[in-house]
Amino acid sequence: MPDKKDKKRGYSPFFNQKGKARYFLDGDGRHIYSWDGEPVAFVEKTAVYLFDKTHLGWYEDGWLRDPDGKCVGMVEPGGKTGPNPPKAKHPDPPAEKKEPPEISEISETPKRPPRKPVWSALTDADFFKGK
C-alpha cells in the first residue's frame, strides 16, 4: 500500500486490481494524473470527472469506484468498504506532472450508488477513458 514517502512526495498511487499503479492522485487531493504525468481527471466532492465534465465514478475512503459503486482502484487498504486489496507493487516515481486544464464548475453531482465491496469489470485505463 502507499507508504509515507508517497505522501511526502505529494502524490498517492492508485493501485488497480492487479496491484499495479498507473495513475495517481496529486497531493492537492483533486487532480488525477497518469503515471507519465498527463492530467486525466479531477475530483469534485467525491465525484470523479474528466476535464470535459464527463462523470466517471467516485473517489471515497481511499477507493476509486465506477458509476455502479464497484472498485476500480485504491490508494489505501479498503477495510470494510472494498474487496480484498491486491498485493501492491510499488512503482518508480511518476513522471513530472503537466499543467492540468482549467476546471469549470460542476452544477449537479450525480447520485452516488451504494458502495459494493467487489472489483469492477472496468480496468483503470477504461475507467479513465470514460467507458
C-alpha positions in Angstrom: 0.0 0.0 0.0 1.1 3.6 -0.3 3.9 4.4 2.0 4.7 7.6 3.9 7.3 8.6 1.2 4.5 8.8 -1.4 2.6 11.4 0.8 5.8 13.4 1.4 6.4 13.4 -2.4 2.9 14.9 -2.9 1.0 12.0 -4.6 -0.9 8.8 -3.8 -0.7 6.0 -6.3 -4.0 4.3 -7.3 -3.4 0.5 -7.3 -5.6 -1.5 -9.6 -7.0 -5.0 -9.1 -3.6 -6.5 -10.1 -1.7 -4.3 -7.6 -0.2 -2.1 -10.3 -0.1 1.7 -10.1 -0.7 3.5 -13.4 -2.5 6.6 -12.1 -2.0 8.8 -9.1 -3.9 11.4 -7.0 -2.0 14.6 -6.6 -1.2 15.9 -3.2 -3.9 18.6 -3.7 -6.5 15.8 -3.4 -8.2 17.0 -6.5 -6.2 16.2 -9.7 -5.6 12.7 -11.0 -2.7 12.0 -13.4 -1.5 9.1 -15.5 1.9 7.8 -14.4 3.5 9.6 -17.3 2.3 12.9 -15.8 -0.7 13.6 -18.0 -3.7 15.1 -16.2 -6.6 12.8 -16.8 -9.4 13.7 -14.3 -10.4 15.6 -11.2 -12.3 15.0 -8.0 -15.2 17.3 -7.1 -16.5 16.5 -3.6 -16.4 12.7 -4.0 -17.3 12.5 -7.7 -14.6 11.9 -10.4 -14.8 13.7 -13.8 -12.9 14.0 -17.0 -11.9 17.6 -17.7 -14.8 17.8 -20.2 -17.2 17.2 -17.2 -17.9 13.5 -18.1 -18.7 11.8 -14.8 -16.6 8.7 -14.3 -17.4 7.5 -10.9 -16.4 8.2 -7.3 -13.4 8.5 -5.0 -14.1 7.9 -1.4 -12.4 6.3 1.6 -9.3 5.5 -0.5 -11.3 3.7 -3.2 -11.8 4.7 -6.8 -15.3 3.4 -7.9 -17.1 3.0 -11.1 -20.6 4.5 -11.7 -22.2 1.3 -10.2 -20.2 1.6 -7.0 -17.7 -1.2 -7.8 -14.0 -0.8 -7.1 -11.5 0.2 -9.9 -8.5 1.1 -7.7 -7.4 2.1 -4.3 -4.8 4.2 -2.5 -5.0 2.5 0.9 -6.3 -0.8 2.3 -10.0 -0.7 1.8 -11.2 -2.2 5.0 -14.9 -2.8 5.1 -15.8 -0.7 2.1 -13.9 -2.7 -0.6 -12.8 -6.1 -1.7 -9.6 -7.8 -0.5 -6.8 -5.5 -1.6 -4.2 -6.9 -4.0 -0.5 -7.2 -3.2 0.7 -3.8 -4.3 3.8 -3.4 -6.5 5.4 -0.1 -5.6 6.5 1.6 -8.8 9.2 4.0 -9.5 8.1 7.6 -9.0 5.8 9.1 -11.7 6.9 11.5 -14.4 6.7 15.2 -13.8 3.1 16.5 -13.8 1.9 18.5 -16.7 -0.3 21.5 -16.1 -4.0 20.5 -15.9 -6.7 22.2 -17.8 -9.0 24.7 -16.0 -11.8 23.0 -14.1 -15.2 24.5 -14.9 -17.9 24.5 -12.3 -19.9 21.3 -11.8 -23.6 22.3 -11.4 -25.0 19.0 -10.2 -23.3 15.9 -8.8 -24.9 12.6 -9.8 -26.4 10.5 -7.0 -23.8 8.1 -5.6 -24.9 4.4 -5.7 -24.3 2.1 -2.7 -20.6 1.1 -2.4 -20.0 -2.5 -3.4 -17.1 -4.4 -2.0 -16.2 -6.1 -5.3 -13.9 -5.3 -8.1 -15.3 -3.7 -11.3 -15.1 -5.3 -14.7 -13.6 -2.0 -15.8 -9.8 -1.7 -15.9 -8.3 1.5 -14.6 -7.4 2.6 -18.1 -11.0 2.0 -19.3 -12.3 3.9 -16.3 -10.2 7.0 -17.2 -11.3 6.8 -20.8 -14.9 7.2 -19.7 -16.0 3.8 -20.9 
